[in-house]
Amino acid sequence: TRFGMGEAPGDLQKKLAGVFLNLLNQDTAPGVIAFYGEGVKLACDGSPVLEPLRSLSERGSRLVLCQTCLDFFGLRESVRVGIVGGMGDIIAAMQNADRVVSV
């Protein structure tokens, strides 16, 4: 939901997201990662975490980006990893998951 992780200054949020995603790449890749709100910016041009996201995608994680959010921020053409979906896709992923983790 954020362009980073946690309640912290912006630079720290981005650093935390990078550490989290790099560590996640060393474990079993999650089935789906959903991005909405400012979180969609993580999958777009200029994101500091594009490489770990690409790696997760290559390992089989489905990265779903909220179309409404991308359009709101004018980022539809800036997407570099993942698929553009809707809130329905995000809800379906949550309903079909054995476990949902929100960070």
CORKA-V695679 format. One line per field, one symbol per residue. ss: DSSP state (H for helix, E for strand, - for the rest). phi: phi as a letter, one per 40 degrees, with the letter a starting at -180 (. if undefined). psi: psi as a letter, one per 30 degrees, with the letter a starting at -180 (. if undefined). A space follows every 50 residues. Layout:
ss=???
phi=???
psi=???
//
This chain:
ss=---------HHHHHHHHHHHHHHH-------EEEE-HHHHHHHE-----H HHHHHHHH---EEEEEHHHHHHH--HHHE---EEE-HHHHHHHHHH---- ---
phi=.bcibgcaddccdccccccdccccccbccccabbbagcdcccbbdgccbc ccccccccchccbbbccdcdcdcgbdcccbagbcbbccccccccccccab bbb
psi=fliakljlleeeeeeeeeeeeeeeffakklekkkklbfffffglkfkfge eeeeeeefffkkjkkjeeeeeefhgeffkfkakkaleeeeeeeeffkekk kk.
//
